[in-house]
Structure formats: structure tokens, C-alpha cells
Amino acid sequence: MPPLPAPLRDPAPMLERALIEWGGRCDLWVFGYGSLIWRPDFDFVERRAAKVHGWHRALKMWSRLNRGTPECPGLVFGMLPGGSCRGMAFRVQQTHARQVMVNLWQREMVLGVYDPRWLDCQTSDGMVRALAFTLPRSSPSYTGILADDEYRRIFAQASGIYGSTRDYAEATHTELLRLGIYDRALARIVALSKSHD
């Protein structure tokens, strides 16, 4: 297996800051908008459909580990500024929350790409403040605008330790539809992945 790419930033102080901001006095909420929806990998006591304003889901983050390699980067979702995003908010019991955050960092923050943020999530039972992993457009991992042919090439070629970009995008799209969430931009991109089948 090739060596891991070097982290863009040290994830450890970002975890410590997030733990301080959470405070440890209440249950933890985590907002899932991609694979966390269909593979959370942590125990939770409640899950609610949620909507975040001011951010949107986009398959525009280079992945050189999970869904691609340094030689053939794949794509994963990030939350970019603007618009809105429908996903799921997970409530984690206070007593387990610190370990869940540590585990999330090992999964999502190995390379220090995301900006962890606490976002207000609108749910049917009121507003909750949840941890979300966002992507600034200034990040070197942000792809910018990708042409349709580039998406097709990535879907055909890119695969990492968790599988292919194509499988990841299709699994997310399928689960969103199952939950009654229609993401027009994602539906169009997934259709591209099938255009050469």
C-alpha cells in the first residue's frame, strides 16, 4: 500500500477545539450529509431528518485515500458555502460523545482537510446544534468546477481503501432517495456515472 499523503493541517488541535466548543455537558449532535448517513459507524440514541441553511452538499473534494489514490484521486462529499442541505442529525449520548468524536476524527480528519463547524440544523422537533464537516473553497482539496467528462473519468477509474468514488456517490444517492431526499445536482452526476454502462 502506498504511503499516506501528508496531512494538510494537524487534526489534533482541531479536535481539542471541537471538544471545548461542545463542552461535555450535553448530548452530542452530528450532522450527516454523505456516507455518515448510510454508514455512521457510531452508536446513537436518536436520528432526525435535518436541514442546514447556508451550506450545500457537493461531490467536489479530492480524495487521495478513501475513494482514490495520490496517483488517481477520487472524490468525496464536502459541504460548501451557499444554498441548503438536507441530511440526518444523529444524537449521541453524552457519556459516549467524546469517544465518538475521537473516532470521527480518525475517519474524517486523517488528512486535516475538513473544517469542523457547529451548525444549526432545523428538524421537525426544533433546532439542534450539530457538528458538521465543511469544506472551504480556499482548500487545495476543493476541485472547483469539474466537466462532465472529468466526472465520468473519475467514476471509471478512481478507487481507494473504502472502494470507488462511483460506489460512494451511488450509495449516498440511493440512501437519500430512500429517506425522501432528492438532490438534483447529485442525481445528475450519478446519471453521468451510468452513461457508459
Salt bridges, closest charged atoms under 4 A:
ASP27 OD2 - ARG91 NH1 2.55
ASP41 OD2 - ARG39 NH1 2.54
ASP41 OD2 - ARG107 NH1 3.16
GLU46 OE2 - ARG48 NE 2.59
GLU46 OE1 - ARG91 NE 2.81
GLU108 OE2 - ARG107 NE 2.94
ASP115 OD1 - ARG9 NH1 2.79
ASP125 OD2 - ARG48 NE 3.96
ASP148 OD1 - ARG188 NH1 3.12
ASP149 OD1 - ARG152 NH1 2.71
GLU150 OE2 - ARG153 NH2 2.90
GLU170 OE2 - ARG166 NE 3.02
GLU175 OE2 - ARG178 NH2 2.72
ASP183 OD2 - ARG57 NE 2.81
ASP197 OD2 - ARG166 NH2 2.55
